[in-house]
């Protein structure tokens, strides 16, 4: 028999049972896995995508072109964040989350079906970019919406515990993609991987998306959203301009820390694979196996960090994340240059601690820093703009920095500098939100 998880009496919300909360977390987790699996396989299969869609004798140029298309998808995420955020604040969280997972899985499967440059010529990279744009647009409403949906069901004193499932889902999806990539690399020849093997990973997103769609379609709307709708019968819905004008300070504060979350995530979960295989020269199989183990560690660490954050607060969690990334990233890259499996794994585990901590605290902050009536719009816009600037460009800038400076440590220095900025601009100025009731309207104070 499940025991209701009650909220403060002044919240006047119906208690959420353990059973229902588990269903909510499972539904959000499933969709988030689909979203990030789609982005993960693009990064892990970047070498094969470059060979298939871009005609360049220089492998570095081919990778830069591939990562440029990777970044294009992030340019559409802010637009998706605004569109789906407005829909989510007006129509509800559940309806939007059903739509985003369907669009994401469909556009990803399409990438696995696009013929290469030898068949379509210039149309091949154009269609690739188009599919990536649709991915980015749908992803703009996915992660923020999934975490909001989970947080709005969670008791005040355990919000990070349950929202950390979304962080775990991001790392689990990357681990799943790395595991499948490693399996294919060990079982197929390089010619087979270049010809058709990499496409199998993209086609898998369609059945995964249908499973997530089924799970999400069976859930109810967020109780926080329903309570807000009931209480706002006489209130006018805030326009996008009103949301921005009332929330821009909060968005800047949050964005100042999210930039570190975005950069550290993609440096750890995407670029490190390319760095080990293309720069250090470690074989693809051991590289993906090392990445799989590091990402599995990150997945298991996320819920632990979530519980700790609920106990010590958001500010201390942010400070720890920033300091860890400041002091461990450069040593991690120095260690990775050794070029063997053990050094690769240890280097990834070092970066993982800071990257996971930043990701977990961000997943709950994007709900706690905004009120219910503007939460989806404000958090979606802030989160996706920052991810476009610092996450989507991370693999490209890291590849360019190594090529232009001749220093393999350039990406690590970049992360360390951003960590200092996030420490000063974000972690210091964001007020403590752990345990406080979620605000319902943006003019409540």
C-alpha positions in Angstrom: 0.0 0.0 0.0 1.4 3.4 -1.0 1.8 6.2 1.5 0.7 9.6 0.2 3.5 12.2 0.0 1.9 15.3 1.4 2.7 18.9 0.8 2.4 21.9 3.1 -1.3 22.5 4.0 -1.2 26.0 2.5 -0.5 24.5 -0.9 -4.0 23.0 -1.0 -2.9 20.3 -3.4 -4.1 16.7 -3.5 -1.4 14.4 -2.1 0.6 12.4 -4.7 0.9 8.7 -3.9 4.2 6.9 -4.3 2.8 4.8 -7.0 1.7 7.7 -9.1 4.9 9.6 -8.6 6.9 6.5 -9.8 4.7 6.5 -12.9 5.4 10.2 -13.5 9.2 9.7 -13.1 9.1 6.7 -15.4 7.2 8.7 -18.1 9.6 11.7 -17.9 12.6 9.4 -17.8 11.5 7.5 -20.9 11.0 10.6 -23.0 14.3 12.1 -21.8 16.1 8.9 -22.7 14.8 9.2 -26.3 15.7 12.9 -26.5 19.3 12.5 -25.4 19.8 9.1 -27.1 19.1 10.9 -30.4 21.7 13.6 -29.6 24.2 11.1 -28.2 24.4 8.8 -31.3 25.1 11.8 -33.5 28.1 12.7 -31.4 29.3 9.1 -31.1 28.9 8.4 -34.8 30.3 11.8 -35.9 33.3 10.1 -37.7 31.0 7.9 -39.8 28.5 10.8 -40.5 31.4 12.9 -41.7 32.4 10.2 -44.2 28.9 9.7 -45.4 27.6 13.3 -45.8 30.7 15.5 -46.2 33.2 15.4 -49.1 36.5 16.3 -47.5 40.0 14.8 -47.8 40.9 16.4 -44.4 39.2 14.4 -41.6 39.4 17.5 -39.3 37.4 19.6 -41.8 34.9 16.7 -42.1 34.5 16.6 -38.3 34.1 20.4 -38.2 31.4 20.2 -40.8 29.6 17.4 -38.9 29.8 19.3 -35.6 28.6 22.5 -37.4 25.4 20.6 -38.3 25.3 19.4 -34.6 25.3 23.0 -33.5 22.6 23.9 -36.0 20.1 21.8 -34.1 20.8 23.8 -31.0 20.0 27.0 -32.8 16.4 25.7 -33.1 16.2 24.7 -29.5 15.4 28.3 -28.2 12.6 28.5 -30.8 11.2 25.2 -29.7 11.6 26.2 -26.0 9.4 29.3 -26.7 6.8 27.6 -28.8 6.4 24.5 -26.6 6.9 26.6 -23.5 3.9 28.8 -24.4 1.8 25.8 -25.2 2.9 24.1 -21.9 1.9 27.1 -19.8 -1.4 27.5 -21.6 -2.5 23.9 -22.5 -0.7 21.8 -19.9 2.6 19.9 -19.5 1.3 16.5 -20.6 0.0 17.4 -24.0 3.3 19.1 -25.0 5.4 16.2 -23.7 3.4 13.7 -25.9 4.0 15.8 -29.0 7.8 16.5 -28.4 8.7 12.8 -28.0 6.9 11.9 -31.2 8.6 14.7 -33.2 12.0 13.8 -31.7 11.9 10.1 -32.5 10.6 10.6 -36.0 13.2 13.2 -37.0 16.0 11.0 -35.6 14.8 7.9 -37.5 14.8 10.0 -40.6 18.6 10.6 -40.3 19.1 6.9 -40.5 17.2 6.8 -43.8 18.9 9.7 -45.6 21.2 8.6 -48.5 24.8 9.8 -48.5 26.5 12.4 -50.5 27.5 9.9 -53.2 23.8 9.3 -53.9 22.2 12.7 -53.4 25.1 15.1 -53.7 24.6 18.4 -51.9 21.1 17.4 -50.9 22.4 14.9 -48.5 23.9 17.4 -46.0 20.9 19.7 -46.6 18.5 16.9 -45.6 20.7 16.0 -42.6 20.7 19.6 -41.4 16.9 19.7 -41.9 16.3 16.6 -39.8 18.7 18.0 -37.1 16.7 21.2 -37.0 13.5 19.3 -36.4 15.3 17.4 -33.6 16.5 20.6 -32.1 13.0 22.2 -32.3 11.3 19.3 -30.6 14.1 19.0 -28.0 13.5 22.6 -27.0 10.3 21.6 -25.3 11.4 18.2 -24.0 13.9 18.4 -21.2 12.6 21.5 -19.4 9.0 20.1 -19.7 9.9 16.7 -18.4 11.7 18.1 -15.3 8.9 20.6 -14.7 6.3 17.8 -14.9 8.3 15.7 -12.4 9.1 18.6 -10.0 5.4 19.7 -9.9 4.5 16.2 -8.7 7.2 16.0 -6.1 7.1 16.9 -2.4 9.0 20.1 -1.6 11.8 18.5 0.4 12.5 15.9 -2.3 12.4 17.8 -5.5 16.0 17.2 -6.5 15.8 13.6 -5.6 13.0 13.0 -8.1 14.1 15.5 -10.8 17.6 13.9 -10.7 16.0 11.0 -12.6 16.0 13.3 -15.7 19.7 13.9 -15.2 20.2 10.1 -14.8 18.2 9.7 -18.0 20.5 11.9 -20.0 23.6 10.0 -18.9 21.8 6.6 -19.3 20.8 7.5 -22.8 24.4 8.4 -23.7 25.6 5.1 -22.0 23.1 3.2 -24.0 24.2 4.8 -27.2 27.9 4.2 -26.3 27.2 0.6 -25.4 25.4 -0.1 -28.7 28.1 1.8 -30.6 30.8 -0.2 -28.9 29.0 -3.4 -29.7 28.7 -2.5 -33.3 32.3 -1.4 -33.5 33.5 -4.8 -32.0 31.3 -6.9 -34.3 31.3 -5.0 -37.6 34.1 -4.0 -39.9 34.9 -0.4 -40.4 33.5 -0.6 -43.9 30.2 -2.0 -42.6 30.0 0.7 -39.9 30.6 3.4 -42.5 28.2 1.9 -45.0 25.1 1.0 -42.9 26.0 0.1 -39.3 25.8 3.6 -37.9 22.3 4.0 -39.3 20.9 1.2 -37.1 21.3 3.4 -34.0 19.2 6.2 -35.5 16.5 3.8 -36.6 16.2 2.5 -33.1 14.8 5.8 -31.9 11.4 5.1 -33.5 10.4 2.1 -31.4 11.9 3.8 -28.3 9.8 6.9 -29.0 6.6 4.9 -29.4 7.2 3.2 -26.1 7.7 6.6 -24.4 4.6 8.0 -26.2 2.5 5.1 -24.8 3.7 5.7 -21.3 3.2 9.4 -21.4 -0.3 9.3 -22.9 -1.6 7.3 -19.9 -0.7 10.0 -17.3 -2.7 12.9 -15.8 -1.8 16.6 -15.9 0.5 18.1 -13.3 -1.4 19.0 -10.1 0.5 22.3 -9.8 -0.6 23.3 -13.3 -4.3 22.3 -12.6 -4.2 24.3 -9.3 -2.8 27.3 -11.2 -5.5 27.0 -13.8 -8.2 26.9 -11.2 -6.8 29.9 -9.3 -6.2 32.0 -12.4 -9.7 32.0 -13.8 -9.8 35.8 -13.5 -6.2 36.4 -14.5 -5.0 37.3 -18.0 -2.4 35.0 -19.4 1.0 36.7 -19.5 2.4 37.3 -23.0 5.9 36.3 -24.0 7.0 39.9 -23.7 5.6 40.0 -20.1 7.3 36.8 -19.2 10.7 38.1 -20.5 10.3 41.5 -18.9 9.3 40.0 -15.5 11.8 37.1 -15.5 14.9 38.3 -17.3 16.9 38.8 -14.1 16.1 35.2 -13.0 16.9 33.9 -16.5 20.3 35.6 -16.5 21.2 34.2 -13.1 20.1 30.7 -14.1 21.8 31.0 -17.5 25.1 32.0 -15.9 25.2 28.6 -14.3 23.5 26.5 -17.0 26.4 27.6 -19.4 28.7 25.4 -17.2 26.2 22.6 -17.2 25.8 22.6 -20.9 29.5 22.9 -21.7 30.7 20.3 -19.1 28.0 17.8 -20.3 29.0 17.8 -23.9 32.7 18.0 -23.2 32.3 14.9 -21.0 29.6 13.0 -22.8 30.3 13.8 -26.5 33.6 15.5 -27.3 35.7 13.3 -25.0 34.9 10.3 -27.3 36.1 12.2 -30.3 39.2 13.5 -28.4 40.2 10.0 -27.4 39.7 8.4 -30.9 40.8 11.3 -33.2 43.3 13.3 -31.2 44.8 10.8 -28.8 44.5 7.9 -31.2 42.8 5.3 -29.0 40.9 2.7 -31.0 37.1 3.2 -31.4 36.1 0.0 -29.5 38.1 0.8 -26.3 37.1 4.5 -26.6 33.4 3.6 -26.6 33.8 1.0 -23.8 35.5 3.6 -21.6 32.8 6.1 -22.4 30.1 3.5 -21.6 31.6 2.8 -18.1 32.0 6.5 -17.3 28.4 7.2 -18.4 27.1 4.3 -16.3 29.0 5.7 -13.3 27.4 9.1 -14.1 23.9 7.6 -14.3 24.3 5.9 -10.9 25.8 9.1 -9.3 22.9 11.4 -10.4 20.3 10.2 -7.8 22.9 10.3 -5.0 23.7 14.0 -5.9 20.0 14.7 -6.0 19.5 13.5 -2.4 22.6 15.4 -1.3 21.3 18.6 -2.9 17.9 18.3 -1.0 19.9 18.1 2.2 22.6 20.8 1.7 20.8 23.1 -0.7 21.2 24.3 -4.2 23.9 26.9 -3.6 26.3 24.5 -2.0 25.7 22.0 -4.8 26.4 24.6 -7.4 29.6 25.7 -5.7 30.8 22.2 -5.5 30.1 21.6 -9.2 31.9 24.7 -10.3 35.0 24.1 -8.1 35.2 20.4 -9.2 35.2 21.3 -12.8 37.8 24.1 -12.2 40.3 21.8 -10.6 39.8 18.4 -12.4 39.2 19.2 -16.1 42.8 20.0 -17.0 44.3 17.1 -15.1 41.7 14.8 -16.8 42.9 15.8 -20.3 46.5 15.5 -19.3 45.8 11.9 -18.1 43.7 11.1 -21.3 46.8 11.9 -23.5 48.4 8.7 -22.1 46.5 6.9 -24.8 45.5 3.7 -23.0 42.2 2.4 -21.8 42.8 2.8 -18.1 43.9 6.5 -18.4 41.0 7.2 -20.6 38.5 5.8 -18.1 40.0 7.6 -15.1 40.0 10.9 -17.0 36.4 10.5 -17.8 35.4 9.6 -14.3 37.2 12.7 -13.0 35.2 15.0 -15.2 32.0 13.1 -14.5 31.7 14.2 -10.9 31.5 17.9 -11.7 29.4 17.4 -14.8 26.8 15.2 -13.1 26.6 17.6 -10.1 26.0 20.6 -12.3 23.4 18.7 -14.4 21.4 17.5 -11.3 21.2 20.9 -9.7 20.2 22.5 -13.0 17.4 20.0 -13.5 15.6 21.2 -10.3 16.5 24.9 -10.5 14.8 25.4 -13.8 11.5 24.7 -12.0 12.3 26.3 -8.6 13.4 29.7 -10.0 10.1 30.4 -11.9 6.4 30.5 -10.9 3.9 28.0 -12.4 2.2 30.3 -14.8 5.5 31.2 -16.6 7.7 28.3 -15.6 7.7 26.3 -18.9 8.2 29.4 -21.1 10.9 31.1 -18.9 12.8 27.9 -18.2 12.5 26.6 -21.7 13.8 29.9 -23.2 16.7 30.3 -20.7 17.8 26.6 -20.7 17.7 26.3 -24.5 19.4 29.6 -25.4 22.2 28.8 -23.0 22.5 25.2 -24.3 22.6 26.5 -27.9 25.5 28.9 -27.0 27.6 26.6 -24.8 26.4 23.1 -25.4 25.7 22.9 -29.1 29.0 24.6 -29.9 31.1 22.6 -27.5 32.2 19.8 -29.8 32.9 22.2 -32.7 34.8 24.7 -30.5 36.8 22.0 -28.8 37.8 20.5 -32.2 38.7 23.9 -33.5 40.6 24.9 -30.4 42.8 21.8 -30.6 43.4 22.3 -34.4 44.1 26.0 -34.2 46.2 26.2 -31.0 48.0 22.9 -31.4 47.3 22.2 -27.7 45.3 19.2 -26.6 44.5 21.0 -23.4 42.7 23.9 -25.0 39.2 22.4 -24.4 40.0 21.8 -20.8 41.2 25.4 -20.3 37.9 26.6 -21.9 35.9 24.5 -19.4 37.9 25.8 -16.5 37.4 29.5 -17.5 33.6 29.0 -17.9 33.6 27.2 -14.5 35.1 30.4 -12.9 32.5 32.5 -14.6 29.7 30.2 -13.5 31.0 30.3 -9.9 31.0 34.1 -9.8 27.9 34.9 -11.9 25.6 32.0 -11.2 26.3 30.1 -8.0 26.9 33.3 -5.9 23.9 35.3 -6.9 21.2 32.6 -7.1 19.2 32.5 -3.9 18.5 29.3 -2.0 15.4 27.5 -3.3 15.6 24.1 -1.7 12.5 23.1 0.3 10.6 26.3 -0.4 7.1 25.9 -1.9 6.8 26.4 -5.6 5.3 29.8 -6.4 2.1 29.8 -8.5 2.1 33.3 -10.1 5.0 35.5 -11.2 3.6 38.6 -9.4 3.4 36.8 -6.0 6.8 38.1 -5.0 
